[in-house]
Amino acid sequence: MAVIVVIEMPGVTQEQYEENSEKLTGAPWWPAEGFIAHAGGKTDDGWIVVDLWESADAFRAFSEKALPILESSGMTAARPKVYEASRVVTR
C-alpha cells in the first residue's frame, strides 16, 4: 500500500535542502525503487518534505541509503511520519 511520508526539519535552510537533494538524486541508485513523488518547502522554522512511496518498505530501503548522505552533511536526524495513503492520483 502506498504511503505518505512527512518529514519536518526545524533549522534546515533552503541551501542545505538543495545541497542534499542534489546529492541524493545524483546517487547511483536514484531513482530509488518505489519512489513516486517528492515536494519540499520552507516552514516558519525550517523545512518540510512530503514524499509519496509505493510502500513503507520502499521508504525504509531508501532511508537506509539516504541516511549516510544526510549525516555526512551535518543534517540532524528527523523522525519521519508515515501514513497509509487511501488514494493516489497522478497525471
C-alpha positions as CSV (number, residue, x, y, z in Angstrom):
1,M,0.0,0.0,0.0
2,A,1.3,3.5,-0.9
3,V,2.4,5.7,2.0
4,I,2.8,9.4,2.5
5,V,5.9,10.4,4.4
6,V,6.2,13.8,6.1
7,I,9.5,15.0,7.5
8,E,9.7,18.2,9.4
9,M,13.2,19.6,9.8
10,P,13.5,22.6,12.1
11,G,16.6,24.7,11.5
12,V,17.3,23.4,8.0
13,T,17.9,26.0,5.4
14,Q,16.9,26.0,1.7
15,E,20.6,25.8,0.9
16,Q,21.0,22.6,3.0
17,Y,17.9,21.1,1.4
18,E,19.1,21.9,-2.1
19,E,22.6,20.6,-1.5
20,N,21.3,17.3,-0.1
21,S,18.6,16.9,-2.8
22,E,21.4,17.1,-5.4
23,K,23.5,14.5,-3.6
24,L,20.5,12.1,-3.3
25,T,19.3,12.5,-6.8
26,G,22.9,12.1,-8.0
27,A,23.4,8.8,-6.2
28,P,23.8,5.8,-8.5
29,W,20.7,4.1,-7.0
30,W,18.5,7.1,-7.8
31,P,15.6,7.0,-8.5
32,A,15.0,4.7,-5.6
33,E,12.8,1.7,-6.1
34,G,9.2,2.5,-5.0
35,F,9.6,6.3,-5.2
36,I,6.5,8.1,-6.6
37,A,6.8,11.8,-5.8
38,H,8.5,14.4,-3.6
39,A,7.9,18.0,-2.6
40,G,9.9,20.2,-0.2
41,G,9.2,23.7,1.1
42,K,10.1,26.3,3.7
43,T,8.3,26.5,7.0
44,D,8.4,29.1,9.7
45,D,11.3,27.4,11.4
46,G,13.0,25.3,8.8
47,W,12.0,22.9,6.0
48,I,9.4,20.2,5.4
49,V,9.4,17.3,3.0
50,V,6.4,15.3,1.8
51,D,7.1,12.1,-0.2
52,L,4.9,9.5,-1.7
53,W,6.2,5.9,-1.8
54,E,4.8,2.7,-3.1
55,S,5.2,1.1,0.4
56,A,6.6,1.7,3.8
57,D,9.2,-1.0,3.0
58,A,10.3,1.0,-0.1
59,F,10.7,4.1,2.0
60,R,12.7,2.2,4.6
61,A,15.1,0.9,2.0
62,F,15.6,4.4,0.6
63,S,16.2,5.7,4.1
64,E,19.0,3.2,4.7
65,K,20.8,4.5,1.6
66,A,20.0,8.2,2.2
67,L,20.9,8.5,5.9
68,P,24.7,8.3,5.4
69,I,24.5,11.0,2.8
70,L,22.4,13.3,5.0
71,E,24.5,12.7,8.1
72,S,27.7,13.4,6.2
73,S,26.4,16.9,5.5
74,G,25.5,17.6,9.1
75,M,21.8,17.2,8.8
76,T,20.2,16.4,12.2
77,A,18.1,13.2,12.5
78,A,14.5,13.8,11.8
79,R,11.7,11.4,12.6
80,P,9.5,10.8,9.5
81,K,5.8,10.4,10.0
82,V,4.4,7.7,7.7
83,Y,0.8,7.5,6.8
84,E,-1.1,5.0,4.7
85,A,-2.4,6.6,1.5
86,S,-6.1,5.8,0.9
87,R,-5.9,7.2,-2.6
88,V,-3.1,8.2,-5.0
89,V,-3.9,10.3,-8.1
90,T,-1.2,11.2,-10.7
91,R,-1.4,12.7,-14.1
